[in-house]
Amino acid sequence: MASGGVLPLASLNHISVVCSSVDESLRFYMNVLGFIPIRRPGSFNFNGAWLFNYGIGIHLLQSEDPHSMPGKTEINPKHNHISFQCESMVAVERRLKELDIPYIQRCVEEGGIYVDQIFFHDPDGFMIEICNCDNLPVIPLADHTFTMAACKRVVAVKQQQKPLPVQAPPLPTTATASAAQCVPSASKAMQRVGGEEAAHVSCA
């Protein structure tokens, strides 16, 4: 790689999914996953749709040859997929049953912490994962101070913090608060990382 380090990225913007029917996939991503259609540039000369929610976009692209697209295969967690964090795995499973969408479940254990996973396909066989993956703390392999994005970020908190000012700035009102704010997750213990304590935070 050229000198200058890694690319100056900020966040995940969108994923693109080629589909045999934009209309069918649009209904799926709206009605099952809760994405909202947004305006797509009119300069595009091919069929598609843009959706947005949870801080990311999904761009649907109409296949030029829908009949040549591979059909759905067995649900395999090791295939390409996009994963969404959820608040209630029970509610997700109940909704998938109501919609008669086939799925499989997996459970991952790491150091006494358990992560539940549900995998299923979109109309064209692209795999979706729903999980409670934020049960696992984000711990970098390198031994250095870090700041990583996890809702908005995983906050590195120095052991020797300066005292807060006597008068802290007022909290944002409902009108000025952003749609998704990050708050410390009460279920996460402080993790020792590279000589500092890292508090895992999640979206509220």
Summary of the structure (lengths in Angstrom):
residues: 204
radius of gyration: 20.4
end to end distance: 38.0
largest distance: 66.8
contacts: 451
relative contact order: 0.13
helix: 13%
strand: 32%
